[in-house]
Amino acid sequence: MATGTGKHKLLSTGPTEPWSIREKLCLASSVMRSGDQNWVSVSRAIKPFAEPGRPPDWFSQKHCASQYSELLETTETPKRKRGEKGEVVETVEDVIVRKLTAERVEELKKVIKETQEKYRRLKRDAELIQAGHMDSRLDELCNDIAMWVILYCFSLYTLFSLPLFLLT
């Protein structure tokens, strides 16, 4: 299990492009499962969840350790209050996963809202086409519909390609 004892070194090497919330959540969840000293296992577990276009070494052991170190540095350590002896205290790993989960849920809600709005616009356009009011713009609308289908499929792929260990 993750120790959270401050044994982390910030590695200066790593990807220059920021990690997505989804990638950070995969990383934090994997660290919760495998621990913050088992970067081989963490890296292997999250490699299938790289965003499209990421280089093959995006989730290398070094990059995972570096990114997790950044997450630790930007997360406030939970403080134990007096009189809490024997009570379960939230670990820094729990805080990171909880925070990233909330951010990811908001991100997905936004994607869903945008997708629904695009669907409503396309449905309205389809109704206008069927009524014969858009004959002069049919080519443009066909291209828009094709693009929407591609974006919609990508959104679904992103939405449903959550790591299995997040569901357990």
C-alpha positions in Angstrom: 0.0 0.0 0.0 1.1 3.6 -0.4 3.2 5.0 2.4 2.9 8.7 1.9 5.9 9.3 4.3 7.6 11.9 2.2 10.2 9.6 0.6 9.5 11.1 -2.8 12.1 12.9 -4.9 11.0 15.3 -7.5 12.5 14.1 -10.7 13.5 16.9 -13.1 12.9 14.9 -16.2 9.4 14.2 -17.5 6.9 15.1 -20.1 6.6 18.9 -20.8 3.0 18.7 -21.9 0.6 18.5 -18.9 -1.1 15.2 -18.0 -4.8 15.1 -18.4 -7.0 14.8 -15.3 -7.9 11.3 -16.5 -4.2 10.3 -16.7 -3.5 11.8 -13.2 -6.5 9.9 -11.8 -5.3 6.6 -13.3 -1.8 7.3 -11.9 -3.1 8.1 -8.4 -5.5 5.1 -8.4 -2.7 2.8 -9.4 -0.4 4.2 -6.7 -3.1 3.6 -4.1 -3.3 0.0 -5.3 0.5 -0.8 -5.8 2.2 1.7 -3.5 4.5 4.7 -4.2 7.6 2.6 -4.4 6.5 0.1 -7.1 6.7 2.2 -10.2 7.1 -0.8 -12.5 3.7 -2.0 -11.5 2.1 1.5 -11.6 3.6 2.2 -15.0 2.4 -1.1 -16.5 -1.1 -0.7 -15.1 -1.8 2.7 -16.5 -0.1 2.4 -19.9 -3.3 1.3 -21.7 -5.0 4.6 -20.6 -2.7 7.1 -22.3 -4.5 9.9 -24.3 -4.2 9.6 -28.1 -1.0 10.9 -29.5 1.1 10.3 -26.3 4.7 9.1 -26.9 5.4 5.4 -25.9 7.4 6.5 -22.8 4.6 8.8 -21.5 3.9 6.5 -18.6 7.5 5.4 -18.0 8.5 4.6 -14.4 10.4 7.9 -14.2 7.6 10.0 -15.6 5.0 8.4 -13.3 7.2 9.0 -10.2 7.8 12.6 -11.3 4.1 13.3 -12.0 3.1 11.7 -8.7 5.7 13.8 -6.9 4.1 16.9 -8.4 0.7 15.7 -7.2 2.0 15.2 -3.7 3.6 18.7 -3.6 0.3 20.3 -4.7 -1.9 18.4 -2.3 -2.3 19.6 1.3 -1.5 16.8 3.8 -4.4 15.8 6.0 -3.8 16.9 9.5 -4.8 14.7 12.5 -6.8 16.6 15.1 -6.5 16.1 18.9 -8.7 13.3 20.2 -8.7 11.3 17.0 -6.6 8.4 18.3 -7.6 5.2 16.7 -9.8 6.8 14.2 -9.2 6.2 10.5 -7.5 9.3 9.0 -7.6 10.1 5.3 -4.2 9.6 3.7 -2.6 12.0 1.2 -3.3 9.3 -1.4 -7.0 9.3 -0.5 -7.1 13.1 -0.8 -5.4 13.0 -4.2 -7.7 10.4 -5.6 -10.8 12.0 -4.1 -9.8 15.4 -5.6 -9.0 14.0 -9.0 -12.2 12.0 -9.1 -14.3 15.1 -8.4 -12.4 17.0 -11.2 -12.9 14.1 -13.6 -16.6 13.9 -12.8 -16.9 17.6 -13.5 -14.9 17.2 -16.8 -17.2 14.4 -17.9 -20.3 16.3 -17.0 -19.1 19.2 -19.2 -18.4 16.7 -22.1 -21.8 15.2 -21.7 -23.5 18.6 -21.7 -21.5 19.7 -24.8 -22.4 16.5 -26.6 -26.1 16.8 -25.7 -26.1 20.4 -27.1 -24.4 19.3 -30.3 -27.0 16.5 -30.6 -29.9 19.0 -30.1 -28.5 21.3 -32.8 -28.1 18.4 -35.2 -31.5 17.1 -34.5 -33.0 20.6 -35.2 -31.0 20.7 -38.4 -32.2 17.3 -39.4 -35.8 18.4 -38.9 -35.2 21.5 -41.0 -33.6 19.4 -43.8 -36.6 17.0 -43.8 -38.9 20.0 -44.1 -36.9 21.2 -47.1 -35.7 24.4 -45.5 -31.9 23.6 -45.8 -31.5 22.3 -49.3 -28.9 25.0 -50.1 -26.7 23.9 -47.2 -26.9 20.1 -47.5 -23.2 19.6 -48.3 -22.0 21.7 -45.4 -24.5 19.9 -43.0 -23.3 16.5 -44.1 -19.7 17.4 -43.3 -20.9 18.8 -39.9 -22.7 15.5 -39.1 -19.8 13.4 -40.1 -17.5 15.4 -37.8 -20.0 15.2 -34.9 -20.2 11.4 -35.3 -16.4 11.2 -35.0 -16.3 13.5 -32.0 -19.2 11.7 -30.3 -17.5 8.3 -30.8 -14.3 9.7 -29.4 -16.2 11.1 -26.4 -17.7 7.7 -25.7 -14.4 6.0 -26.1 -12.8 8.5 -23.6 -15.8 8.2 -21.2 -15.9 4.4 -21.1 -12.1 3.7 -21.1 -11.7 4.1 -17.4 -9.2 1.8 -15.7 -10.7 -1.3 -14.3 -9.1 -0.8 -11.0 -11.2 2.4 -10.6 -14.3 0.3 -10.8 -13.3 -2.2 -8.1 
